[in-house]
């Protein structure tokens, strides 16, 4: 079964149903269009207009369009696995069709045409941007990376009014085109090049140092540009001060008080052209239908809709107009420098560099093993946790805490700060052997995890606690759910990710704990627990999509 990151899954469902509803039941057949998530607001409106237009094939057959949001790296992986086979694929850049061809499937390389454009930008909250001198002062990739990596410099330039550090985010480079482009943009900036960098350029020490410095400042990785922009808007400046997004995502989510603006990096940037590539392996009627929909997307009506959603038009008959304006943080005179598209080899080399440049993770996993977890609950949780560990990087470390009232204190530190490079099998075997019994000392377990973080804290690592619980705390003797527990859990910039596993879990408490510690909250079941762990893995930089 095709697996999507959790934040995208609901979007897939909603858009698929919307697409089917718009196409009406009388359609003779349906084509699937897989497209970058940042295009979904536009494509949803365009698909509805297309359905109303009643377009038919040359054989007189009517057809509908089903939309599936798909980040480029994940879609490559899904097509190769046979989990996806769209009639039309719209990634960020044509290099992703070349990546798929390099992996053995060249079906999307022969018939592509751009549908809309959007520059890759650094999204900043307007007050932060203005405190740094925007729009009069140029800001670049290396500037933002340096500010995020150096709290003292950040305090000096920001005046200390936006927190002790600049929290920076971008999408996962194996999942998302914007994530891979972020890495390559830092490389281009370090080499001061507009032409495409080579593998040899990426291997230069100055480049590796620049990418390492930039990545050391990243707080977490988004699964898609849409999810990252939406989360930045919802969670505010304390959660993310800066994020690498597409310009149209800022238009979509940047309004409000305060607003979010697009900063066009002074060194230059990439511009997504969103090529719509027809599946050459599809039957002739399906290929014709895919081209008809693509032609509609580049026509005046759909291009005006694209502009309305913050995308730059490719049809010269359609002018760029509001919301592509200063009121929405857009400068159509930018970017002044556009980097040439990368080669497949350079993209792979940048992803490989990211593997060793991203911050290692120091993770404490807390698993509820109380009696209520017996049966399928524990079985599914164990399997998902094992798969999660399999996707962690070799520079990461993991500790495992279980809790129930059958041990003396209720807390069992099963593993402490083991290396994933040398102890991965030991960790997965331990998780797979867990059994359930007893009560639920949840708060004491969270405090125990904080003690583990304290013993192994490092400024060079990202500190994470994952809490999975299926019930209310029934047995903590030392701690209660209060500000003291929040402070303890968040010490050393630790982020707490919480999973309310089933209907009996205390959703309000687990949600509040995640929000107070810049983590994320999930509602889990035996059906979706694997997707939850996959989503968390991606946000920590675990293997996903193409690359790691």
C-alpha positions in Angstrom: 0.0 0.0 0.0 1.3 3.4 -0.9 2.6 5.3 2.2 2.4 9.0 2.5 3.7 11.2 5.2 1.0 11.8 7.8 0.5 15.5 7.2 0.0 14.8 3.5 -2.3 11.9 3.9 -5.4 13.8 4.9 -4.7 16.2 2.0 -4.6 13.3 -0.4 -7.9 12.0 0.8 -9.6 15.4 0.7 -8.4 16.3 -2.7 -9.1 12.9 -4.3 -12.7 13.2 -3.1 -12.9 16.7 -4.3 -11.6 15.8 -7.6 -13.9 12.8 -8.0 -16.9 14.9 -7.0 -16.0 17.6 -9.5 -15.7 15.1 -12.3 -19.2 13.7 -11.8 -20.2 10.1 -12.0 -20.9 10.2 -15.8 -17.2 10.4 -16.7 -16.0 7.6 -18.9 -12.6 7.3 -17.1 -10.4 9.2 -14.7 -6.7 10.2 -14.8 -4.5 10.7 -11.8 -2.3 13.8 -11.5 0.5 13.7 -8.9 1.8 17.2 -8.2 3.9 19.1 -5.8 2.0 19.9 -2.6 2.5 23.6 -3.0 0.4 23.5 -6.2 -2.6 21.9 -4.6 -4.7 25.1 -3.8 -4.3 26.1 -7.5 -4.8 22.7 -9.0 -7.9 22.0 -6.9 -9.6 25.2 -8.3 -8.3 24.4 -11.8 -9.6 20.8 -11.7 -13.1 22.1 -10.8 -13.0 24.6 -13.7 -11.8 21.8 -16.0 -14.6 19.5 -15.0 -17.1 22.3 -15.8 -15.6 22.8 -19.2 -16.6 19.3 -20.3 -13.4 18.6 -22.2 -13.5 15.3 -24.1 -10.9 13.2 -25.9 -10.7 13.0 -29.7 -12.7 9.8 -29.4 -15.6 11.7 -27.7 -14.9 10.2 -24.2 -15.2 12.3 -21.1 -12.8 12.0 -18.2 -12.2 13.3 -14.7 -9.1 14.3 -12.9 -8.0 13.0 -9.5 -5.3 15.0 -7.7 -2.7 13.5 -5.4 -0.2 15.8 -3.6 3.3 14.3 -4.0 6.6 15.6 -2.9 9.2 14.9 -5.7 11.5 12.5 -3.8 8.6 10.5 -2.3 6.9 10.2 -5.7 10.0 8.8 -7.2 10.2 6.2 -4.5 6.5 5.4 -4.9 6.6 5.1 -8.7 9.6 2.8 -8.4 7.8 0.7 -5.8 4.7 0.4 -8.0 2.7 2.3 -5.4 1.9 5.2 -7.8 1.5 5.4 -11.6 0.1 8.9 -12.5 -0.9 9.9 -16.0 0.6 13.3 -15.3 3.3 14.2 -12.8 4.1 17.8 -11.8 7.3 17.9 -9.7 9.2 21.1 -8.8 11.9 20.7 -11.4 12.6 18.5 -14.5 15.6 17.0 -12.7 13.2 14.8 -10.7 12.0 13.1 -13.9 15.7 12.6 -14.7 16.2 11.1 -11.2 13.4 8.6 -11.9 15.0 7.7 -15.2 18.4 7.2 -13.5 16.6 4.7 -11.3 15.3 2.8 -14.3 12.0 4.5 -15.3 12.3 7.0 -18.1 8.5 7.3 -18.7 8.3 10.9 -17.6 11.2 12.4 -19.4 10.0 12.8 -23.0 6.9 15.0 -22.8 7.2 17.8 -20.2 6.0 21.5 -20.2 6.2 24.1 -17.4 2.9 25.1 -15.8 3.8 27.8 -13.3 6.8 29.3 -11.6 7.7 30.1 -8.0 11.1 31.1 -6.6 12.6 29.3 -3.7 12.8 31.9 -0.9 13.6 32.3 2.8 10.3 33.0 4.6 10.7 35.3 7.6 8.2 36.8 9.9 7.9 40.5 8.9 9.1 41.9 12.2 12.2 39.6 12.2 13.0 40.6 8.6 12.7 44.3 9.4 14.9 43.9 12.5 17.6 42.5 10.1 17.3 45.4 7.8 14.8 44.0 5.2 13.9 45.2 2.6 16.8 47.6 2.3 19.5 45.3 3.4 20.3 42.2 1.3 20.1 38.9 3.1 21.4 35.6 1.8 21.5 31.9 2.4 24.8 32.2 4.3 23.5 35.1 6.4 20.4 33.3 7.6 22.4 30.1 8.3 25.0 32.0 10.3 22.3 33.8 12.4 20.5 30.6 13.1 23.8 28.8 14.1 25.1 31.6 16.3 22.7 32.7 19.1 25.0 35.6 20.1 24.9 37.1 16.6 21.2 36.5 16.4 20.7 38.4 19.7 22.8 41.3 18.5 21.0 41.7 15.2 17.5 40.9 16.4 17.8 42.8 19.7 16.8 39.8 21.6 13.1 40.3 21.1 12.3 37.1 19.2 13.8 34.5 21.4 17.3 33.2 22.2 17.8 31.6 18.8 16.5 31.8 15.3 14.7 28.5 14.6 15.2 27.5 11.0 13.4 24.9 9.0 13.4 23.4 5.5 11.9 20.3 4.0 13.5 16.8 4.0 16.0 16.6 1.0 15.1 13.0 0.3 11.4 13.6 0.3 11.0 17.1 -1.1 12.3 19.0 -4.1 12.6 22.2 -2.1 14.7 20.4 0.5 17.2 19.2 -2.1 17.2 22.7 -3.7 18.0 24.3 -0.3 21.1 22.2 0.0 22.2 23.0 -3.6 21.4 26.7 -3.1 23.8 26.8 -0.1 26.4 25.0 -2.3 25.9 27.5 -5.1 26.3 30.4 -2.6 29.4 28.9 -1.1 31.0 28.6 -4.6 29.6 32.0 -5.8 28.3 30.3 -8.9 25.2 30.8 -11.0 25.9 27.9 -13.4 25.1 24.5 -12.0 27.6 23.2 -9.5 29.4 19.9 -10.1 30.0 16.9 -7.9 33.6 18.2 -7.6 32.3 21.6 -6.4 30.2 19.9 -3.7 33.3 18.0 -2.4 35.2 21.3 -1.8 36.0 21.8 1.9 34.6 25.3 1.9 31.3 24.0 0.5 31.1 21.2 3.0 31.8 23.6 5.9 29.1 26.0 4.6 26.5 23.2 4.3 27.5 21.9 7.7 27.1 25.3 9.3 23.7 25.8 7.6 22.4 22.4 8.5 23.6 22.6 12.1 21.1 25.5 12.5 18.1 23.6 11.3 15.6 22.8 14.1 13.5 20.2 12.2 12.6 19.1 8.6 9.2 19.5 7.1 7.6 16.7 5.0 6.4 19.2 2.4 6.5 22.9 1.7 2.8 23.2 2.3 3.0 21.5 5.7 6.0 23.6 6.7 4.3 26.9 5.7 1.1 26.0 7.4 2.9 24.9 10.6 4.9 28.1 10.6 1.7 30.1 10.4 -0.1 28.1 13.0 2.7 27.7 15.6 4.2 31.2 15.3 7.6 32.8 15.7 8.6 30.7 18.8 8.3 27.5 16.7 9.9 28.7 13.5 11.4 32.1 12.8 12.6 31.2 9.3 11.7 28.5 6.8 12.8 27.8 3.2 9.6 27.8 1.1 8.3 28.6 -2.3 7.1 32.2 -2.8 3.5 31.0 -3.5 3.4 29.2 -0.1 4.2 32.5 1.6 1.3 34.1 -0.3 -0.9 31.2 0.8 0.0 31.4 4.5 1.8 34.6 5.1 -1.1 37.0 5.7 -2.0 38.0 9.3 -0.5 39.9 12.1 2.4 39.6 12.0 2.8 38.7 8.4 5.4 36.4 6.7 7.5 37.8 3.9 9.6 36.4 1.1 13.3 37.1 1.4 15.1 36.6 -2.0 18.6 35.4 -1.1 21.2 37.8 -2.3 23.5 35.1 -3.7 20.7 33.8 -5.9 18.1 31.0 -5.8 16.3 28.3 -7.8 13.0 28.9 -9.5 10.5 26.0 -9.6 9.1 25.6 -13.1 6.6 22.8 -12.2 6.9 20.8 -15.4 3.8 18.7 -16.2 5.2 15.4 -17.5 3.1 12.9 -19.4 3.5 9.2 -18.6 4.8 7.7 -21.8 3.9 4.2 -20.6 0.2 5.0 -20.3 -2.2 4.0 -23.1 -2.8 6.6 -25.9 -6.2 7.8 -24.6 -4.8 8.4 -21.1 -1.8 10.3 -22.6 -4.2 12.4 -24.7 -6.3 13.2 -21.6 -3.2 14.2 -19.6 -2.1 16.6 -22.4 -5.6 18.1 -22.5 -5.5 18.8 -18.8 -2.0 20.2 -19.1 -3.1 22.5 -22.0 -5.9 23.7 -19.8 -3.5 24.5 -17.0 -1.4 26.7 -19.3 -4.5 28.4 -20.7 -5.6 31.9 -19.7 -8.4 30.8 -17.3 -6.2 28.4 -15.3 -3.2 30.7 -15.3 -5.3 33.5 -13.8 -6.2 31.1 -11.1 -2.5 30.3 -10.7 -1.8 34.0 -10.1 -4.6 34.2 -7.6 -2.8 31.5 -5.6 0.6 33.3 -5.7 2.1 31.5 -8.7 3.9 33.3 -11.5 2.3 32.6 -14.8 4.0 30.9 -17.7 1.4 32.1 -20.3 2.6 35.5 -21.6 -1.0 36.6 -22.1 -1.6 36.5 -18.3 0.0 39.3 -16.3 1.4 38.9 -12.8 -0.9 40.7 -10.5 -2.2 40.7 -6.9 -1.5 38.8 -4.7 1.9 38.9 -6.4 2.6 42.3 -4.8 4.4 44.0 -2.0 1.4 43.7 0.3 1.9 39.9 0.2 5.7 40.1 0.7 6.4 39.5 -3.0 8.9 41.4 -5.2 8.5 40.5 -8.9 11.9 42.1 -9.7 13.4 39.3 -7.7 15.3 37.0 -7.9 18.0 38.8 -9.7 20.2 35.7 -9.9 18.6 32.4 -10.9 20.7 29.3 -10.5 20.9 26.8 -13.3 19.1 23.5 -12.8 21.3 20.8 -11.2 22.3 17.5 -12.7 21.2 14.2 -11.2 24.7 13.5 -10.0 24.9 16.9 -8.2 21.6 16.3 -6.5 22.8 12.9 -5.3 26.0 14.4 -4.0 24.2 17.2 -2.1 21.9 14.6 -0.5 25.0 12.5 0.5 26.6 15.6 2.0 23.4 16.3 4.0 23.7 12.8 5.6 26.9 13.9 7.4 26.1 17.6 7.8 22.7 17.5 9.5 22.7 17.6 13.3 22.8 14.2 14.9 19.8 13.3 17.0 19.9 12.3 20.7 16.6 10.6 21.1 14.8 9.2 24.2 11.9 7.0 23.2 9.3 6.5 26.0 6.9 3.6 25.4 3.9 2.8 27.5 4.0 -0.8 28.5 1.1 -0.7 31.0 -1.5 -3.4 31.0 -3.9 -1.5 28.7 -1.3 -1.8 25.9 -1.6 -5.6 25.7 -2.5 -7.2 22.4 -2.7 -5.5 19.0 -1.9 -2.0 20.5 1.6 -3.1 21.7 2.2 -5.2 18.6 1.6 -2.3 16.3 3.5 0.2 18.4 6.5 -2.1 18.6 6.5 -2.7 14.8 6.3 1.0 14.0 9.0 1.9 16.5 11.3 -0.8 15.1 10.8 0.6 11.6 11.4 4.1 12.9 14.8 3.0 14.4 15.7 1.4 11.1 15.4 4.8 9.4 17.5 6.7 11.9 21.0 7.9 10.8 24.2 6.3 11.9 25.3 9.4 13.8 22.2 9.3 16.0 21.8 8.0 19.5 18.8 6.4 21.2 17.7 5.7 24.7 14.6 3.6 25.5 12.4 4.0 28.6 9.3 1.9 29.3 6.9 2.4 32.1 4.4 0.4 34.2 3.9 -0.3 37.9 5.4 -3.8 37.9 9.0 -2.5 38.3 10.1 -1.0 41.6 9.9 2.7 40.5 7.5 2.1 37.6 10.3 3.2 35.2 12.7 1.0 33.3 15.6 2.5 31.5 16.0 -0.3 29.0 18.7 1.3 26.9 20.8 4.4 27.4 22.4 6.5 24.7 23.2 3.7 22.3 24.8 4.5 18.9 22.7 3.6 15.9 25.9 2.9 14.0 26.9 0.0 16.3 23.8 -0.9 18.3 20.9 -0.7 15.9 20.2 -4.5 16.0 20.3 -4.5 19.8 17.9 -1.6 19.9 15.3 -3.1 17.5 15.5 -6.5 19.2 14.9 -4.9 22.6 11.8 -3.0 21.3 10.5 -6.1 19.6 10.6 -8.0 22.9 8.6 -5.6 25.0 5.6 -6.9 26.9 2.8 -5.0 28.7 1.4 -5.2 32.3 0.7 -2.9 35.2 -0.2 0.8 35.7 0.8 4.1 34.1 3.4 6.4 35.8 3.6 8.7 32.7 4.8 11.9 34.3 7.7 10.2 36.2 8.7 8.6 32.9 8.9 12.0 31.2 11.1 13.3 34.0 13.3 10.2 33.7 13.8 10.9 30.0 14.8 14.5 30.9 17.5 13.1 33.2 18.8 11.0 30.3 19.0 14.1 28.1 20.8 15.9 30.9 23.5 13.2 31.2 24.2 13.1 27.5 23.4 16.7 26.4 25.5 18.2 23.6 25.2 21.5 21.8 26.0 19.7 18.6 22.9 17.4 18.7 19.2 17.8 18.5 17.5 16.6 21.7 14.2 14.8 21.2 11.8 12.9 23.5 9.1 10.8 22.0 6.2 9.9 24.4 3.6 7.2 23.4 0.9 6.6 25.9 -2.6 5.0 25.7 -4.0 6.2 29.0 -4.1 8.6 31.9 -1.3 8.8 34.4 -2.4 6.5 37.3 0.8 6.0 39.2 3.4 8.8 39.2 4.7 9.4 42.6 7.3 12.2 42.1 5.9 14.5 39.4 2.6 16.0 38.3 1.5 17.7 35.1 2.5 21.3 35.7 4.9 24.0 34.6 7.7 22.3 36.5 7.3 19.2 34.2 7.2 21.4 31.1 10.4 23.2 32.2 12.1 19.9 32.9 11.1 18.4 29.6 12.1 21.4 27.5 15.5 21.8 29.2 18.5 21.9 26.8 16.2 22.8 23.9 14.6 19.4 24.0 11.5 19.0 21.8 8.9 16.6 23.0 6.8 14.7 20.4 3.7 13.1 21.9 1.4 10.3 20.7 -2.1 9.9 22.3 -2.5 6.2 21.4 -6.2 5.4 21.4 -9.3 7.0 22.9 -8.3 6.6 26.6 -5.1 8.7 26.3 -5.2 12.2 27.8 -5.2 14.2 24.5 -5.3 17.6 26.2 -2.2 17.0 28.3 -0.2 15.3 25.6 -1.1 18.1 23.1 -0.1 20.8 25.6 3.2 19.1 26.4 4.1 19.0 22.7 3.1 22.6 22.1 5.0 23.9 25.2 8.2 22.2 24.0 8.2 23.0 20.3 7.4 19.4 19.5 4.4 17.9 17.7 1.3 16.1 18.8 -0.3 13.1 17.1 -3.5 11.1 17.7 -2.6 7.5 17.1 -4.4 4.2 16.4 -3.2 0.8 15.5 -4.1 1.7 11.9 -2.0 4.9 11.6 0.8 4.4 14.1 3.3 3.4 11.4 2.5 6.6 9.4 3.0 8.7 12.6 6.5 7.2 13.2 7.3 7.8 9.5 6.3 11.4 9.8 8.4 11.9 12.9 11.4 10.1 11.3 11.3 12.6 8.4 11.1 15.6 10.7 14.3 14.4 12.5 16.1 13.7 9.2 15.6 10.0 9.0 15.7 8.1 5.7 12.8 8.8 3.4 12.0 9.2 -0.2 15.2 9.2 -2.4 18.6 9.8 -0.9 19.1 8.3 2.5 
